Amino acid sequence: MDPIRSILVHLDAGPHGRARLELAAALGRAHGADVAALYAVTPVFVEMAFDVAMGAPPKELLEVDESRMSIARQLVAAVSSESGVPIEWREAREGPEHTTISHALCADLVLLGQHDRDNRNTGVMPDFAPWVMTGSGRPAIVVPYIGARASVFGNVLAAWKATREASRALSASIPLMQRARSVNLAIDLDTTQSQKDLLQAYLRRHGVQPTFELLSSSTTTGEAMLSLAADVGADLIVMGCYGHSRAREFVLGGATRTVLDSMTVPVLMAH
C-alpha cells in the first residue's frame, strides 16, 4: 500500500479550520508527509450576487475577502509554529470546488470539513466535501465541526461491503490502520465467510489484525455505523462515499448522508 507522503487540508472562512490543521499536522508528523493548506472560498461579492457588470465590487466587500484570507493565513502560521510541522500556504482566487479538486488530484490524502448548518458564511456550498471527493477520486478525511483529537488514530472502525467505494476506502486507510491499536471491521449479514476470510488475509498481509463486528439490522446502515463507532470507542470511521452529481446538486446515498450529517469523529471516505 502506498504510504502517505502528501496531505492537503482545505480551509474555508468558517470557524473550524484549526481542528483540520492540527489533525493534518499530526498526521504529517506521524507519516513523514508534506502538509499544504489551501484557502479556497467563494468571494463575498459573488455570494451576495453582486452584479460585476455594473462595475467593480465595492471596496468594503473586497476588504472582507482580504480579511478572511489574512485570518486563515495567520491560523496556518500559528498551527505550523505550535506543532513544529511546516505547512505550505496556498490560496485560490477561482471557484473553490474546481481549485480544490485540482490540488487534491496531486495529494495522497485530503482533509475536509463537515458542513455546519449553524455557520453558513464559510464561503463553500453545503455539499463541498462530497464534490471534492467524487471530483478528485482521492481519499479524504472529513473532520467534524466539533473538532477532533490531533493525534494518530488509535481505534479504527471500517465499514465493509462488496463495492468499489468500500474497497478503495479500506485500501486508502491501511497506513492509518497500521499505526492503530485496534481495527474493527463492520460487516452485515450478507457478508459470507469466504469474504471474511479474504478480507482478513488481505489486511494481515499489511500487518493489520482486524476484529469483525456485525452491523445491527434493526436500523439504517448509517445509524448502525455511528452507533457501533460509539460502542467500540472508534476515533476514525472508514467507509465508501456513495452518491452522484445532478446539475448543481449532489445526491448522496442514505448511509453516506447520515454519517456526514451526524458524525462526531473523523470519517475517511473514498468514492
Residue pairs with C-beta under 8 A, 6 or more apart in sequence:
1 171
1 174
1 175
1 206
2 108
2 175
3 31
3 32
3 108
3 175
4 27
4 31
4 33
4 108
4 109
4 175
4 176
5 31
5 32
5 33
5 34
5 108
6 33
6 34
6 36
6 106
6 107
6 108
6 109
7 24
7 27
7 28
7 31
7 33
7 34
7 35
7 36
7 107
7 108
7 109
7 110
7 111
8 36
8 37
8 38
8 103
8 104
8 107
8 109
8 110
8 111
9 20
9 21
9 23
9 24
9 35
9 36
9 37
9 38
9 87
9 110
9 111
10 20
10 37
10 38
10 40
10 96
10 100
10 110
10 111
10 112
10 113
10 132
11 17
11 20
11 21
11 37
11 38
11 39
11 40
11 72
11 75
11 76
12 39
12 40
12 41
12 96
12 113
12 122
12 123
12 124
12 128
13 41
13 68
13 72
13 121
13 122
13 123
14 113
14 116
14 119
14 121
14 122
14 123
14 145
15 119
16 113
16 114
16 116
16 119
16 143
16 145
16 147
17 72
17 75
17 113
18 75
18 79
19 143
19 144
19 145
19 147
19 148
19 150
20 111
20 112
20 113
20 143
21 37
21 75
21 76
21 79
21 87
22 79
22 83
22 150
23 111
23 141
23 143
23 148
23 149
23 150
23 266
24 35
24 37
24 87
24 111
25 35
25 79
25 80
25 83
25 85
25 87
25 150
26 83
26 85
26 150
26 151
26 152
27 33
27 35
27 109
27 152
28 34
28 35
28 85
28 87
29 83
29 84
29 85
30 152
30 179
31 175
33 108
33 109
34 86
34 88
35 85
35 86
35 87
35 88
36 87
36 88
36 89
36 90
36 103
36 107
37 72
37 76
37 87
37 88
37 89
37 90
38 90
38 91
38 92
38 99
38 100
38 103
39 69
39 72
39 73
39 89
39 90
39 91
39 92
40 91
40 92
40 94
40 96
40 99
40 100
40 124
41 68
41 92
41 96
41 122
41 123
41 124
42 95
42 96
42 123
42 124
43 57
43 61
43 65
43 123
44 61
44 64
44 65
44 68
44 123
45 52
45 57
45 58
45 61
45 62
45 65
47 123
48 61
50 57
50 58
50 61
68 123
69 91
73 89
73 91
76 87
76 89
77 89
79 87
80 86
80 87
83 150
90 103
92 99
92 100
96 123
96 124
96 128
97 124
97 125
97 128
97 131
97 132
97 135
100 110
100 128
100 132
100 136
101 131
101 132
101 135
101 136
104 110
104 132
104 135
104 136
104 138
104 140
105 136
105 137
105 138
107 138
108 138
108 139
109 138
109 139
109 140
109 141
109 172
110 132
110 133
110 136
110 138
110 139
110 140
110 141
111 140
111 141
111 143
112 128
112 129
112 132
112 133
112 140
112 141
112 142
112 143
113 122
113 129
113 142
113 143
113 145
114 129
114 142
114 143
114 144
114 145
114 260
114 263
115 126
115 127
115 128
115 129
115 145
115 260
116 122
116 145
117 126
119 145
125 131
127 249
127 250
127 252
129 140
129 142
129 260
130 241
130 243
130 250
130 252
130 256
130 260
131 245
131 250
132 140
133 140
133 241
133 269
133 270
133 271
134 241
134 243
134 244
134 245
134 250
134 271
137 270
137 271
138 270
139 168
139 169
139 172
139 173
139 268
139 269
139 270
140 268
140 269
140 270
141 236
141 266
141 267
141 268
141 269
142 260
142 263
142 266
142 267
142 268
142 269
143 266
144 263
144 264
144 265
144 266
146 264
148 235
148 265
148 266
149 235
152 176
152 179
152 180
153 176
153 179
153 180
153 235
153 236
153 266
154 180
154 181
154 182
154 235
155 180
155 181
155 182
155 183
155 184
155 232
155 233
155 234
155 235
155 236
156 173
156 176
156 177
156 180
156 182
156 183
156 184
156 234
156 235
156 236
156 237
156 238
157 184
157 185
157 186
157 213
157 225
157 228
157 229
157 232
157 234
157 236
157 237
157 238
158 169
158 170
158 173
158 177
158 183
158 184
158 185
158 186
158 210
158 237
158 238
158 239
159 166
159 169
159 186
159 215
159 221
159 225
159 237
159 238
159 239
159 240
159 255
160 166
160 170
160 185
160 186
160 187
160 191
160 199
161 187
161 188
161 190
161 191
161 240
162 191
162 195
163 240
163 242
164 240
165 240
165 241
165 242
165 270
165 271
166 239
166 240
167 240
168 240
168 270
168 271
169 238
169 239
169 240
169 241
169 268
169 269
169 270
170 238
172 268
172 270
173 236
173 238
173 268
174 203
174 206
174 208
176 236
176 268
177 183
177 203
177 206
177 208
178 206
178 207
178 208
180 236
182 211
182 232
183 203
183 208
183 209
183 210
183 211
184 210
184 211
184 212
184 213
184 228
184 232
184 234
185 199
185 203
185 210
185 211
185 212
185 213
186 213
186 214
186 215
186 224
186 225
186 228
187 195
187 196
187 212
187 213
187 214
187 215
188 214
188 215
188 217
188 221
189 214
189 217
196 212
199 210
200 210
200 212
203 209
203 210
213 228
213 232
215 221
215 224
215 225
215 228
216 224
216 227
216 228
217 224
219 227
220 254
220 255
220 258
221 254
221 255
221 258
222 254
222 255
222 256
222 257
222 258
222 259
222 262
223 258
225 237
225 239
225 255
225 259
226 258
226 259
226 262
226 263
226 264
228 234
229 237
229 265
234 265
235 265
235 266
236 265
236 266
236 267
236 268
237 259
237 263
237 265
237 266
237 267
237 268
238 267
238 268
238 269
239 255
239 256
239 259
239 267
239 268
239 269
240 256
240 269
240 270
240 271
241 252
241 256
241 269
241 270
241 271
242 252
242 253
242 255
242 256
242 271
243 250
243 251
243 252
243 253
243 256
243 257
243 271
244 250
244 251
245 251
252 260
256 269
259 267
260 267
